[in-house]
Amino acid sequence: MTERLIDGLKSIFHAIGRAIGSFFEWLRKLFEIAGPPGTGALPKSALHWSLYVLIALVLFLAGWIAWRRWFQRARPKPAAPALEAVRLDAEDLAADRLPEDGWLELAARSIEEGNFRFALRAYYLANLAWLGRHEFLTIHAGKTNREYELELRRRARGFVEARQQFAANITAFERAWYGQHAVSADDAAEFRARAEGIKSALAAPQGAVA
């Protein structure tokens, strides 16, 4: 942490130095403060009072920017929710509760425990989190699965394969989660394969996002 702060302060001071140097160079060219090239003579008259005000303003702004950058780097980032605190059977579970990797880790744990129904939900939430991070979907706890499907149709019109795989996963998820259909290890594996196929299709430059 100390090394990162020191490196951050160094970069801030270097940026301030470059900004001040550029400012004075701009003043020199604008008001012809410096003497003729090669003379080395100092200006014969003092700077106008307005220039001192400008210099003071620039120094103040540079100091404020430096403080803001240091404060943003120094303050601790909010910790991500612990995986143990996330219950896959919770009704109000939203995909933005965890990043994609967190949901995938919960899916792996569920598979190890033989709970393939929970694994299916974790894979689904992981896919939603990925789609939300790449702005193909807007994650909201009040949205239904069908609303997500319609939204993906609008935002990824050119990605037919991805939309079809997403629709298939919604059908599989709703059958397992709301229809209480049994879920096997093969079902979970096929679900994840379709989710990976969605990511691969959307990452390929073969369509256009509306």
TITORLO-232644 format. One record per residue (C-alpha): y, z, x; residue in three letters. Coordinates in steps of 0.02 Angstrom, whole numbers, plus 50000, padded with zeros to 5 digits. Layout:
YZXALA
...
% end
This chain:
500005000050000MET
501215004550142THR
500874988350234GLU
501164978350076ARG
502824987250045LEU
503394984150224ILE
502914965750214ASP
503804964450048GLY
505394972450116LEU
505364960950268LYS
505244945550158SER
506644952250048ILE
507804955350196PHE
507414938150267HIS
507794930250099ALA
509434939950088ILE
509894934650264GLY
509574916450226ARG
510554917750064ALA
512054925850150ILE
512004913050291GLY
511954898750166SER
513404906650070PHE
514514908150223PHE
514064890550276GLU
514584884750103TRP
516224894350119LEU
516544886950291ARG
516324869350227LYS
517284872350066LEU
518814881350137PHE
518694875050316GLU
518654892750384ILE
517984887550552ALA
519054878650678GLY
518764860850739PRO
517034857850816PRO
516904863350996GLY
518524873551002THR
517734890350961GLY
519414896050892ALA
519494909450759LEU
520364906050593PRO
522234908050606LYS
522444916050436SER
521494929350344ALA
520344925250199LEU
521074924850026HIS
520744940749926TRP
519684930849801SER
518474926449941LEU
518214944849978TYR
517824947449794VAL
516564933249799LEU
515744940249956ILE
515634957549878ALA
514894950149720LEU
513584940349817VAL
513104955649919LEU
512944965849760PHE
511854952749676LEU
510774951149832ALA
510534969949838GLY
510094970449653TRP
508834956349672ILE
508064964949823ALA
507914981249727TRP
507114972449578ARG
505844963649688ARG
505424979649779TRP
505284989449615PHE
504124976549536GLN
502994976449689ARG
503014995249714ALA
502665000949536ARG
500815002849498PRO
500024989749388LYS
499254995849226PRO
497404998349249ALA
496234987449151ALA
495214996349017PRO
493605003649085ALA
492084993949031LEU
491285010048974GLU
492705012348849ALA
492354995648765VAL
491064996148626ARG
490334979348582LEU
489934985548407ASP
491764989548369ALA
492444979748221GLU
494214978048289ASP
493734971248460LEU
494914957548519ALA
494594945348661ALA
496174950348755ASP
495514968048777ARG
494674962548939LEU
494774947549056PRO
493364934949052GLU
492464943249199ASP
492454959849108GLY
491604952448955TRP
490344943449065LEU
489914959749151GLU
489634968048981LEU
488534953348932ALA
487494955549090ALA
487294974149054ARG
486774970448875SER
485464957948934ILE
484774970749056GLU
484614982948911GLU
483774969748803GLY
485204969548677ASN
485434950748660PHE
486484952448503ARG
487804962148601PHE
487654949548743ALA
488034935448622LEU
489624944048564ARG
490164947548743ALA
489894929248790TYR
490914923948638TYR
492354935648683LEU
492284929748864ALA
492464911748805ASN
493924916448692LEU
494754925548837ALA
494584909948946TRP
495274898648810LEU
496714910648782GLY
497134911648968ARG
497194892648978HIS
498254891748819GLU
496994882348714PHE
497004897048594LEU
498204911048550THR
497194927048542ILE
497584938548397HIS
496544952548323ALA
496884946548146GLY
496224928848172LYS
494554923348104THR
493294912948199ASN
493654898048089ARG
495514899548125GLU
495094898848310TYR
494044883348278GLU
495474874748185LEU
496704879548321GLU
495594872048456LEU
495474856048354ARG
497364854748354ARG
497634859048537ARG
496174849448610ALA
496034833948502ARG
495444823248646GLY
494044835048698PHE
492754830948566VAL
491274838248660GLU
492154854848690ALA
492624856348507ARG
490844852748452GLN
490114865548570GLN
491394878548515PHE
490954875348332ALA
489104877148373ALA
489424893648460ASN
490424900248313ILE
488984895948197THR
487724904348313ALA
488814919648333PHE
489124922048147GLU
487274919948108ARG
486844933448234ALA
488284945348205TRP
488574944148018TYR
486934936547960GLY
485894949148058GLN
484774935348128HIS
483714940448276ALA
484384934948445VAL
483214931048590SER
483554929348775ALA
483454910348754ASP
484754911048616ASP
485944920648729ALA
485634908548873ALA
485974893448762GLU
487554901548696PHE
488204904548872ARG
487744886848925ALA
488784879848782ARG
490234891348832ALA
490144884949010GLU
490074867248942GLY
491674870548845ILE
492554876149004LYS
491924861149103SER
492434848848967ALA
494184856148948LEU
494434856449135ALA
494014838049152ALA
495484825749136PRO
494674815748998GLN
495724820948849GLY
497444826848804ALA
497984843748741VAL
499164842248593ALA
% end
